[in-house]
Amino acid sequence: MRISKFIKIVLLFLFVQISFAQNIVFKELSGKVTEGTTPVENVNIINNNTQAATVTDSDGNFSIPVREGDVLVFSAVNLEPVKLRITTEQLSLKELIVRMTAKEVQLKEVVVNENAGITAENLGIVPRGQKKYTPAERKVYTATSTSIDKLLNKISGRTAMLKKEVDVEKKEMLFRKMEYLFDENYYTERLKIPVNDVKGFQLFCIDDAEFAVSLNSKNKTMSMFLITDLARKYLTILGNEK
């Protein structure tokens, strides 16, 4: 009798558990992933509770089955991961917006001289605090350092030519910094720039004053944010040319 009663209790418990499980209804949750205001493609999304997974499309949209209390994990190569526990309010939304942020990457300084502490200033060759010029800037300074030279060079147009040299030199330096920050796949796959237009896009970027400042200050997060918007503008220009 005791065994029979125990079996009945176990069966009743199992029945309650099954009934409770059946009442937990999954819902197809739709949403969009953005970085700032920019939709992000190829973000991996996994439901930690059910292991269901999906990725965002080119417009940052996604859809995944969830239930209240499930934890969704959002991850991408260049973005900080996000964990989100699903609430009743989120289940009732028509579209869930998930905002991610770019990873902060500290750029490494390239050491080209192990004896960097030995400088012309330390050796007493030049006064401390003296302005340092690039080769092109030095030519401009030399061409305009005296009133006679300034007048003659202004008449000949040589000063204007030398200043253009400085601009070209600065752009070459920005080009090298862009090559260090972004490989070609980043332009073609992430930003959707056609392969044949990558160099033109790079020139378009370094002509943007705000983007040039972000490169010179080694702020990769800001550079990634700005280049996304510049890519959208450049693709619009390409579209209008067709």
Stockholm file with secondary structure:
# STOCKHOLM 1.0

chainA/1-242         MRISKFIKIVLLFLFVQISFAQNIVFKELSGKVTEGTTPVENVNIINNNTQAATVTDSDGNFSIPVREGDVLVFSAVNLEPVKLRITTEQLSLKELIVRMTAKEVQLKEVVVNENAGITAENLGIVPRGQKKYTPAERKVYTATSTSIDKLLNKISGRTAMLKKEVDVEKKEMLFRKMEYLFDENYYTERLKIPVNDVKGFQLFCIDDAEFAVSLNSKNKTMSMFLITDLARKYLTILGNEK
#=GR chainA/1-242 SS CHHHHHHHHHHHHHHHHHHHHHHCCCEEEEEEEEETTEECSSCEEEETTTCCEEECCTTSEEEEEECTTCEEEEEETTEEEEEEECCHHHHTCSSEEEEECBCCCCCCCCCCCTTTTCCTTTTTSSCTTCCCCCHHHHHHHHHHSSHHHHHHHHHHTHHHHHHHHHHHHHHHHHHHHHHHHCCHHIIIIISCCCGGGHHHHHHHHHTSHHHHHHHHTTCHHHHHHHHHHHHHHHHHHHHHHC
#=GC SS_cons         CHHHHHHHHHHHHHHHHHHHHHHCCCEEEEEEEEETTEECSSCEEEETTTCCEEECCTTSEEEEEECTTCEEEEEETTEEEEEEECCHHHHTCSSEEEEECBCCCCCCCCCCCTTTTCCTTTTTSSCTTCCCCCHHHHHHHHHHSSHHHHHHHHHHTHHHHHHHHHHHHHHHHHHHHHHHHCCHHIIIIISCCCGGGHHHHHHHHHTSHHHHHHHHTTCHHHHHHHHHHHHHHHHHHHHHHC
//
